Amino acid sequence: MRPYVALLRARFRTLLSYRAAAIAGLVTQWVFGFIMISVLMAFYNDTSAEQPMTLAQTITYTWVGQALLGIISWNIDRDIGDSVRTGAVAYDLVRPIGMYAHWYVRALALKTAPTLMKSIPMFLIATFVLPAPYAMRWPDLPMLAAFAVALLFAVLLSASITALMQATLFWTVTGDGVSRIVPALVIILGGLGMPLPLFPDWMQKALMIQPFAGVMSAPALLFCGIAPLGVLPVYLLQIFWTLAFVMLGRLLLQRGMRRLTVVGG
């Protein structure tokens, strides 16, 4: 366990050094957040039908989603992608740690360090600086605690998805294909483009139990005080999908190692 903790700390510190990138990403997320909120305001102003979320809840949901954008499984670790493409992945085989665990720990750092730098100022400004129509609202202490636990499970789930994406590199080499398909799924099924409760009623059950909902939508909904399935089922679904992706990732990595050929010295 100690080697993995040391690896997590080292990778975490490395990622925290990219402050300029964090600032640029924060500004970009602010712009997208205001665009999304403007669209939602137009929707609520033009509809008379009762919605499953209030406008204030959707605004809070939007800011939480933008703050947690870094934990979403957008792409693979560039260093790992380069190592598979160049053959340097052979060095990982001689390390005294498991390759999958190595990749998973790196994915954890990739999800937490950039998110930490951007989420804290995002929450502070959205709470204390923005005017009332655009400001986010905080839940009560029980729901805030439920959100914190769901966020922890969301990071573990997201890291398992990223590790699975990286395991496909033994077949795709560059990973460009999977890095373009998965973001589209995340935007739609993860509730990033639109809160999942606003989708048609006949889709709700399927949307709430699919894996991408546990990465961003489920924690954000809990922050808004909404738990369509209940708090405990959210946790159980996150744990189930995390274990499923870990098992699938390990299996895929083992199969990839059997066909791995490294030429050179």
C-alpha positions as CSV (number, residue, x, y, z in Angstrom):
1,M,0.0,0.0,0.0
2,R,2.8,2.4,0.8
3,P,4.2,2.5,-2.8
4,Y,0.7,3.5,-4.1
5,V,0.3,6.2,-1.5
6,A,3.7,7.6,-2.4
7,L,2.8,7.5,-6.1
8,L,-0.5,9.3,-5.4
9,R,1.2,12.0,-3.4
10,A,3.9,12.5,-6.1
11,R,1.4,12.7,-8.9
12,F,-0.9,14.9,-6.9
13,R,1.9,17.4,-6.3
14,T,2.9,17.4,-9.9
15,L,-0.6,18.2,-11.1
16,L,-1.0,21.0,-8.5
17,S,1.9,22.8,-10.2
18,Y,-0.2,23.5,-13.3
19,R,-1.7,26.7,-11.9
20,A,-2.0,28.6,-15.1
21,A,-3.9,25.8,-16.7
22,A,-6.2,25.7,-13.7
23,I,-6.9,29.4,-14.0
24,A,-7.6,29.1,-17.7
25,G,-9.9,26.2,-17.1
26,L,-11.7,28.1,-14.4
27,V,-12.4,31.0,-16.7
28,T,-13.6,28.7,-19.4
29,Q,-16.0,26.9,-17.0
30,W,-17.4,30.2,-15.8
31,V,-18.3,31.2,-19.4
32,F,-19.9,27.8,-20.1
33,G,-21.7,28.0,-16.8
34,F,-23.3,31.4,-17.6
35,I,-24.2,30.2,-21.1
36,M,-25.9,27.1,-19.7
37,I,-27.7,29.1,-17.0
38,S,-29.0,31.6,-19.6
39,V,-30.4,28.7,-21.7
40,L,-32.1,27.2,-18.6
41,M,-33.6,30.6,-17.7
42,A,-35.0,31.0,-21.1
43,F,-36.5,27.5,-20.9
44,Y,-38.1,28.1,-17.5
45,N,-39.5,31.5,-18.6
46,D,-41.1,30.1,-21.7
47,T,-42.7,27.0,-20.1
48,S,-45.8,26.8,-17.9
49,A,-45.4,23.0,-17.2
50,E,-44.3,21.9,-13.8
51,Q,-40.7,20.7,-13.8
52,P,-39.0,18.2,-11.5
53,M,-36.4,20.8,-10.6
54,T,-36.8,24.5,-9.8
55,L,-34.8,27.1,-11.6
56,A,-32.8,27.8,-8.5
57,Q,-32.0,24.1,-8.3
58,T,-30.9,23.9,-11.9
59,I,-28.6,27.0,-11.4
60,T,-27.0,25.3,-8.4
61,Y,-26.7,22.1,-10.3
62,T,-25.0,23.9,-13.2
63,W,-22.3,25.5,-10.9
64,V,-21.7,22.2,-9.1
65,G,-21.3,20.4,-12.4
66,Q,-18.8,23.1,-13.6
67,A,-16.9,22.8,-10.3
68,L,-16.7,19.0,-10.6
69,L,-15.8,19.0,-14.3
70,G,-12.3,17.7,-13.5
71,I,-13.5,14.4,-12.1
72,I,-15.3,13.5,-15.3
73,S,-13.6,10.8,-17.4
74,W,-12.8,12.9,-20.5
75,N,-9.7,11.3,-21.7
76,I,-6.7,9.1,-20.8
77,D,-3.5,10.0,-19.0
78,R,-1.2,11.4,-21.7
79,D,1.9,9.9,-20.1
80,I,0.4,6.5,-20.1
81,G,-0.7,6.9,-23.7
82,D,2.7,7.9,-24.8
83,S,4.3,5.0,-22.9
84,V,2.1,2.5,-24.7
85,R,2.7,4.1,-28.1
86,T,6.5,4.3,-27.7
87,G,6.9,1.0,-25.9
88,A,8.1,2.6,-22.7
89,V,5.2,0.7,-21.0
90,A,7.7,-2.2,-20.7
91,Y,9.3,-0.3,-17.8
92,D,6.0,-0.6,-15.9
93,L,6.2,-4.4,-16.1
94,V,9.4,-4.5,-14.0
95,R,8.0,-2.2,-11.3
96,P,7.3,-4.0,-7.9
97,I,3.7,-2.8,-8.2
98,G,0.7,-4.0,-10.2
99,M,0.2,-2.2,-13.5
100,Y,-3.5,-1.7,-13.2
101,A,-3.2,-0.4,-9.6
102,H,-0.4,1.9,-10.9
103,W,-2.7,3.3,-13.6
104,Y,-5.7,3.5,-11.2
105,V,-3.7,5.6,-8.7
106,R,-2.5,7.9,-11.4
107,A,-6.2,8.3,-12.5
108,L,-7.2,9.2,-8.9
109,A,-4.6,12.0,-8.8
110,L,-5.7,13.2,-12.3
111,K,-9.3,13.5,-11.1
112,T,-8.6,15.2,-7.7
113,A,-5.7,17.6,-8.0
114,P,-7.0,19.8,-11.0
115,T,-10.6,19.6,-9.6
116,L,-9.4,20.9,-6.2
117,M,-7.7,23.9,-7.7
118,K,-10.8,24.9,-9.7
119,S,-13.7,23.8,-7.5
120,I,-12.9,25.8,-4.4
121,P,-12.9,29.3,-6.1
122,M,-15.9,28.2,-8.2
123,F,-17.9,27.4,-5.1
124,L,-16.8,30.6,-3.3
125,I,-17.5,33.0,-6.2
126,A,-20.8,31.3,-7.1
127,T,-21.9,31.6,-3.4
128,F,-20.7,35.0,-2.3
129,V,-20.0,37.1,-5.4
130,L,-22.7,36.4,-7.9
131,P,-26.1,38.2,-7.7
132,A,-29.2,36.4,-6.5
133,P,-30.5,35.0,-9.8
134,Y,-27.1,33.4,-10.6
135,A,-25.9,32.4,-7.2
136,M,-25.8,28.8,-6.0
137,R,-27.6,27.6,-2.9
138,W,-26.2,25.3,-0.3
139,P,-28.1,22.3,1.1
140,D,-28.7,21.5,4.7
141,L,-26.0,19.6,6.7
142,P,-27.5,16.0,6.1
143,M,-27.6,16.5,2.3
144,L,-24.2,18.2,2.3
145,A,-22.8,15.1,4.1
146,A,-24.6,12.8,1.6
147,F,-23.1,14.9,-1.2
148,A,-19.6,14.5,0.2
149,V,-19.9,10.7,0.4
150,A,-21.3,10.5,-3.1
151,L,-18.5,12.7,-4.4
152,L,-15.9,10.3,-2.9
153,F,-17.6,7.4,-4.7
154,A,-17.8,9.5,-7.9
155,V,-14.0,10.0,-7.9
156,L,-13.5,6.2,-7.5
157,L,-15.9,5.5,-10.3
158,S,-14.4,8.0,-12.6
159,A,-10.9,6.7,-12.0
160,S,-12.1,3.2,-12.9
161,I,-13.6,4.4,-16.2
162,T,-10.4,6.2,-17.0
163,A,-8.3,3.1,-16.2
164,L,-10.6,1.1,-18.5
165,M,-10.1,3.6,-21.3
166,Q,-6.4,3.3,-20.9
167,A,-6.6,-0.5,-21.0
168,T,-7.9,-0.2,-24.6
169,L,-4.6,1.4,-25.7
170,F,-3.2,-2.0,-26.4
171,W,-5.7,-2.3,-29.3
172,T,-6.1,1.4,-30.3
173,V,-2.5,2.6,-29.5
174,T,-3.2,6.3,-29.6
175,G,-6.6,6.1,-27.8
176,D,-8.1,8.9,-30.0
177,G,-11.2,6.9,-30.7
178,V,-12.2,6.2,-27.2
179,S,-11.2,9.7,-26.1
180,R,-13.8,11.0,-28.5
181,I,-16.6,8.6,-27.9
182,V,-16.6,8.7,-24.1
183,P,-16.9,12.5,-23.7
184,A,-20.1,12.4,-25.8
185,L,-21.5,9.8,-23.5
186,V,-20.5,11.7,-20.4
187,I,-22.0,15.0,-21.6
188,I,-25.4,13.3,-22.3
189,L,-25.7,10.5,-19.8
190,G,-23.7,12.2,-17.1
191,G,-26.1,15.1,-17.0
192,L,-23.5,17.7,-17.9
193,G,-25.4,19.1,-20.9
194,M,-28.8,19.0,-19.1
195,P,-29.8,17.8,-15.7
196,L,-31.1,14.2,-16.0
197,P,-34.4,14.9,-14.2
198,L,-35.3,17.2,-17.1
199,F,-35.2,14.3,-19.6
200,P,-38.6,12.6,-20.5
201,D,-40.2,10.5,-17.8
202,W,-39.9,7.3,-19.7
203,M,-36.1,7.6,-19.6
204,Q,-35.7,8.4,-15.9
205,K,-35.2,4.9,-14.5
206,A,-32.7,3.9,-17.1
207,L,-30.8,7.2,-16.8
208,M,-30.5,7.0,-13.0
209,I,-29.1,3.5,-12.9
210,Q,-26.6,3.8,-15.8
211,P,-22.9,4.3,-14.7
212,F,-22.3,7.8,-16.0
213,A,-25.0,9.2,-13.7
214,G,-22.9,8.3,-10.7
215,V,-19.9,10.4,-11.9
216,M,-21.4,13.9,-11.8
217,S,-25.2,13.9,-11.9
218,A,-25.8,12.0,-8.7
219,P,-23.6,14.1,-6.4
220,A,-24.8,17.3,-8.0
221,L,-28.5,16.3,-7.4
222,L,-27.8,15.5,-3.8
223,F,-26.2,18.9,-3.4
224,C,-29.5,20.4,-4.8
225,G,-31.4,18.3,-2.2
226,I,-32.7,15.9,-4.8
227,A,-32.5,12.1,-4.5
228,P,-34.8,10.4,-7.0
229,L,-33.7,6.9,-6.0
230,G,-32.8,7.7,-2.4
231,V,-29.3,8.3,-0.9
232,L,-28.3,4.7,-0.2
233,P,-29.2,3.4,-3.7
234,V,-27.0,6.1,-5.2
235,Y,-24.1,4.9,-3.1
236,L,-24.8,1.2,-4.0
237,L,-25.0,2.0,-7.7
238,Q,-21.7,3.9,-7.6
239,I,-20.0,1.1,-5.8
240,F,-21.4,-1.5,-8.2
241,W,-20.3,0.3,-11.3
242,T,-16.9,1.0,-9.8
243,L,-16.3,-2.7,-9.1
244,A,-17.6,-3.6,-12.5
245,F,-15.3,-1.2,-14.3
246,V,-12.3,-2.3,-12.2
247,M,-12.9,-6.0,-13.0
248,L,-13.4,-5.2,-16.7
249,G,-10.3,-3.0,-16.8
250,R,-8.2,-5.7,-15.1
251,L,-9.4,-8.3,-17.5
252,L,-8.8,-6.1,-20.5
253,L,-5.4,-5.2,-19.3
254,Q,-4.4,-8.8,-18.8
255,R,-5.6,-9.7,-22.3
256,G,-3.6,-6.7,-23.7
257,M,-0.5,-7.8,-21.9
258,R,-0.6,-11.2,-23.6
259,R,-0.5,-9.6,-27.1
260,L,2.1,-6.9,-26.1
261,T,5.3,-6.8,-28.2
262,V,8.0,-4.3,-27.5
263,V,10.8,-4.0,-30.0
264,G,14.0,-2.2,-29.1
265,G,16.2,-1.8,-26.1
